[in-house]
Amino acid sequence: MTPSASTLAFVESPVQLLNVLEWAHARRADDGTARPHDAAARADDGTARPHDAPARAADRTAVDRTAAGRLLDGVPSQSERSTAAAAPGDRAGGPRPGPGASGAQAPTIVVLPPTDPMSRGQLRRVAALARDEGYTVHWQEARGGAGAPFRAFAALAADVRGAERIVVGDPFSRFVQLLLAPARAAELVVVDDGTATMEFVAQLGRGERLRRWHRTGSGAGARVRELAYAPVSGTARRRLTPGGGGRGVEVFTSMPVTPLPGMDVRLNDFAWTRARFGPPRLTRGTDLVGTSLVETGVVDPARYRAAVLALTREHGATRYFAHRRESPEKLRALSEATGLEIVRPDLPLELIARRGPVGRTIVSFPSTVVHTLPYALIGTGVTVAVCQVDPRWLTAAASPRARGFLAGVTDTARDVRRLPAQAAPAAG
């Protein structure tokens, strides 16, 4: 850890880390400290002109290089182009010096990685981008064993107490909530963790305990754990509530949220991504974007597979960009049923799409990307479409909030084409 860092950012997923980079870029722009090429790379229509791709492929570990093959034999990962190779539309070259190591608001980024190899691989590659921009990135294992959270908390607590500003990517994370307990920061910032940001602001406004929308909390064991953790969760909620102890709270988001009294909401329009990559080369086909709704127990697997098949036939889709949490078995079944090329992205989809090549139409189920891709792809001519989820697709175990939440994700998306739910046979 960097001693006495004034701004600490805690991230647990690749998209959270990307959004910390976007937040830091936006703060630099507000302060007038953006690099000259940030402005020079902007075309008259708001799109980005080409410049060099980052180069930090050395950070890939042997685990990262072989994880996709072990997880899903026969299903290709994204092409072996690493982050060091020039993407179409990018100019070849080495890393540029970044501004992250200077400036009062430059965060020290602490990565709290999950255990699954796909997420860890993406995190390492986005961390390489962050280091190329000049930021200090600290990798802290907080999972993977009974003692890991305690060791991580002991390693981070002093830095948390000394930080003037704390940036978090997942306010629902129990470990992040635990880290907020000793915090004395005058400012807390929540960057996007996808559509969960919408639910976070809504729950905070209603004074509810912070709980993920797809969690049902059923079972005696789950209730006991929630009761035991209630004091920590309650403290985190008070820390994140605007006005508490004169603390400032900011939400940096691409999602449509209504700010609470005393809360600052700043737009994440992916300006750093657009300045750094692209514009992409467009293909003639349609790309589908996968979702982890099956893995989270919200959508029935058979109905999801049928919906993907219907979308493939109707829109002439050729590629399926898998969510990092989709299971190998599910993806193999989708490939066999639809003939789609299954692509395991090695970076968040906003970066993949901006680098290209990408289809002229991108079709997704209700998810974060229907809100983020229209910003990342401004001026490129790509159409983003969202397919609604039929309530009949939901499993019996789905949270009561699932139907309304998914409808809200679709209804509030901007600059997208809305598609009706695809006909899917009854599960069985």
N, C-alpha and C positions, 0 to 999 in steps of 0.2 A: 504494500500500500504506500501511496505518496503521503508523507507526513503532513498533517494539518491541511488537507485539501479543503478549500472553502466550499466546493460543490461536489457532492457525491451522487452518482447515478447508479441505481441497482436495477439490473435487467435479468430476466429469466428466459427470454425467447429471442429469436433472431429479429422479429419485427419490432420488439421493444427496443433493441439496440439500434436498429435503423432509425426509429423515431427519436431516440436521444440525439443522434447525429443531426436529424432534421431540426430538432429544438435548438441545439447549439448553433446551427447555421442561422436560424431565424433570429436568435438573440444577437449574433454578430451583426446581422443586417440592421437590426434596430439600433445597435450601438455605433454603426458606421465603421465596423472593423472587418467587414467582409473582404476577402481577397479580391484583387483586381479581376481575376479570371471569372469570379462568380458573376460579376455584372457583364463582362465581355462575352460570356458564353450565352447570353440571353438574346434570342432573335427578336425581331420586331413583333412577332405574333405571340410572344411569350414562351415559345418552345426553346429548348437548349440546342446550341450548336455543338458539334463533336469536339471532344478533347479526350485526353488519354485515360485509359483504364488503369485501375490500381494494380499494384504488383506486390502481393505478399503470399504467394503460393507456398512459401517455405513453412508457413504456420500449419499447413495441413499435416496431420499425423497419419501414421500407418492405419490407425483405426478409422480415421475419416475416409481414407482412400478406399478401404475395402468394405466399409459398412454397408453401402448400398447393395453390393454383390451378395453379402451374407444374408441381408434382410429379404431380398427378393430376387432370387435367381431367375434369370430369363426376362426380367423387366428392366429396361435400360434406365439408368439415371440420366440427368441432363448431360449433353455432350461433354466430352472430356476437356472442353475448354475451361481452363481454370480462371480465377480472377486475375491472374497475371497476363492472360492472353487478351489481345485486343478484340473486343466484340465488334460486330458489324456496325459501322457508323462511328466507332471510336478510333482515335489516332493512337498508333502504337507508341509506347513510351514507358518510362519508369514512373515510380510514385512521385507526386509533387510534394513539396514541403507543406505541411498543414499548419493551421493556426491553433490547434487544440491545446498545445503545450503552453500557450500564453494567454493572458487575459483573465480578468477576475472571475468571469462566469464559465470558463472552460472546465467541464466536469472531469473528474477522475471516474472512470466507468468500472463498476464491479459486476462481473458476470457471475451469476449464480446458476450454473447449468443444470438442466434436467438430466435424467439418466438415459433417455433413449438416444441411440447413435445418430439418427437423422437430425434431430434438433441440435445436438452437440456439434455435428459437422457444419451445419449452417451458422451456428453461433461463432465457431472458430473463423469462418470466412468473413462474416460481418465484422468481427473483432479485428481482423487483418485490415479491413477498410478503415476502421476507426484509427488504428495505429498509423496507417498511411496519412491520415489527416492530422496527425500529431498528438492524438489523445493518449493518455495513459490508460491502459486496460489491465485490470487485475482479475484473474480467474480464481474464483473461490468455490471449492466444492462444499455444498451444503446439503447434499443428499447422498444416498448410496450406503447408508449404514446408520445404526441407532445413534451413534455418537457424532455423526457429521454435522447436524444442525447446531449442536452445542459448541463444537470446535469452531465452526464458522462464526457463530455469534460472538464468542470470546475474541476471535481475531478482528472483528469489525466494530465492536461496541465503542471503543475509544474514538475511532474515526467518526462514527455516527454522532457521538456527543459533541465533537468539535466542529462538525460541518455547519456552515452558515446557511446552506441551501441543500435540500435533498430532493433528488429526482427519482421517481419510481415508475416502473412500467406495469405493475400488476398490484393494485391495492387490495385484491382479493387473496393474494398469496399469504399464507399463514406465516411464512418465514419473513416476508417483507413487513407484515404487521408486527412481528416480534421485534424487528430492527427499529421500528418507529417508536418503540416504548422509551428508549433512553434519549431520543432525539431532542435537541434544543434549537433546531434550525428556525430561523425567522421566516423562511419561505419553503413551502413544499410544492413540488411540481409533479403532476401526473401526466405522463405521455401516453399516447394511444397504446392499448393492448387489444386493438380491434374493437369489435362491437361491444365487448364487455365494458368499454368506457361509457356507453349510453346507460347501461344498467347501474354502473357505479354512481353516476351523477343522480339518477333517479332514486336509488336507494338512499343516498345521502340526504337528498331533499325530503324524503318521507320519514327520515329518522330511523330507518330500519338497520338491522345488523347487515354487514356486508356478506353477501352470499351469491355465488355464481348462479346464473339464471337456469342452467340445465341440471343443477343439483336438486335432488328430491329430499335428501336428509332422512330417508326412512331407515328404520332399524334402530334397535336399542343402543348398539355400539356407537353409531353415528351421533345419536343424541347425547350420549355420555361425553363423547369427545368435544362436541360443540359447547356443552356446559362447562367443561374443564377449560376450554380455550376462551370462553366468553370475556373474561377480564382483559386479555390481550387484545381481542378483536374490538372491544369497546374503547380501549385506549387509542387504538389506531383510528377508529372512526372519529373520535374527538379531535385527534391531531389533524385529520383531513377535512374537518368541518371549518369553513371560512370563519374568521373572526375569533377563533379560540385563542386566547392569550395574545391577541394582536398579531397572530401569525398570518402570513399571506398564503393563499392557495391558488395555484394556476393549473388549468387543464389545457393541454396542448393536443389538439385532436382534429381529425378529418371528419368526425362523426357529428351529426346534428344534435347538439345538446343545448339545453337551456341553462344558462349559468345561474347558480344560486346566489343569493345576496352576499356580496363581498368576495365572490369568486371571479377570477379573471379567466376567460376562455379565449385562447389564441388558435387561429387556424393553422393546421398543418397541411400545406398545399404541395408538399414534396419538392420544394424549391431546390434543396441540395441534390436530390436524385436527378432532377431535370438538368441541373447545371453540370453534373458529374458524368452523366451517361446520355447516349442517344444523339438524335432521334433514331428509333429503331427502323430496320428494314421490315416491311410488311409482306406477309405471304398472302396468297389468295384464299386460304382456307379459314376455318373457324377453329378456335381453341376452346376447350372446356376446362373449367377450374373445379377441382375436387374440393370436398368438404369432409370434416370429421364428424358430421352429425350422426353417422352410423356408430362410430367408435364411442361417442359420448352417450349412446343409448337413446337418442332422440328420434331417429328415423329408422324404419324397418329396412334391413339389408336388401330383401327381394324387391321392395318397392323402389328403393334407390337405384338398384341395378336396372330395373325396367325404365325408370325415368331417364337415366343416362343413355340407354339404348335409343329411346324415342328422340332425345335431343340430337344424338349423333346422326340419326337418319334424317331428321327434319332440317338440320342446319349444315349437313355435310362436314361435320367435325372430323378432324384427323388426329388431334393430339389431346391428351388429358393431363393437365398439370396436377399432380397429386399433392394433397395436403401432407405436411410432414408427419402427421399422426395417423394417416390411413394405413391400415394393416396390409402386409404383403399378400395375404390370402384374398382379401377383398379386391385389391388391384389386379391380381392375377385373374380372378373371375370376371372383372370388368373387361380386361383385355380380350379374354376368350369370347365373351358375349358380344362385344361391340367391334372388335378389330382395331380399336384405338391404340395409338402409340402412347404408352404410359411414360410420362416424364417425371422424374424425381428432381425437382429444382434444388440447386445447391446454394441458392440465395433466396431471400424473400421475393415473392412474385412481382412486387413493384419494381425491383431492380432487374429481374429477369425480363419483364415486359419492356422496360425502358431500354435495355441493351439490345433486345431483339435477337433473331427475327421473331415476329409475333403475328398472329392472325389478324386479319382486318376486323374480325368480330371475335369478342371474348364473351363466352356464356358462363355464368356462375349461378349457383344456388345462393340463397341469402347468406352472406358472409361479409367479412371486413372488406374484401377487394371490390365489392360493388360501390363502396364509398371512397376507397383510396385510388383505384386505377384511373377513374376519370381525371383526377388531379395529376397523377404521374404521367399520363398520356395526353395531356393538353396539347392540342395543335397537331397531333400525329395522324388524325383521320381514323383512329381505331374506335369502333363502336363497342361499348360494354352493355351486355344484356343480362338481366337477372330473371331466373325462372322461379316462380313462386312454389312454395311447398304446400301441397294439398294436406289438410288436416288429417286425412285418412292414412297418410304415410307415417304418422307418429306412432310410436310404440306405446304399449300400455304403461310402461315405466317412465315415459317422458314427464318432465316437470309440468305442472299446471300452467306455468308461465310460458312454456315453449311456443304454443300457437301464437299468442299475442306478440311475443318477442320477435319471432321470425317474420311475422307480417310487418312489424314496425321497421325491421331492417330493410325490407323491400320497399315499403311505402315512402320512407324518408330518403332513399338514395337519389342523388341528383345526377342529371346528365346521363341517364341510363335508359335502355329500352326494356320495358317490362313484358315478360312472357307469361302466358298462363301455365298452370301446373300441368305437367305431362301425364297422360293417362297411364296408370300403373295397375297391374292386376292385383288381386287380393293376395296377401302374404300367405304362405302355406307350404 
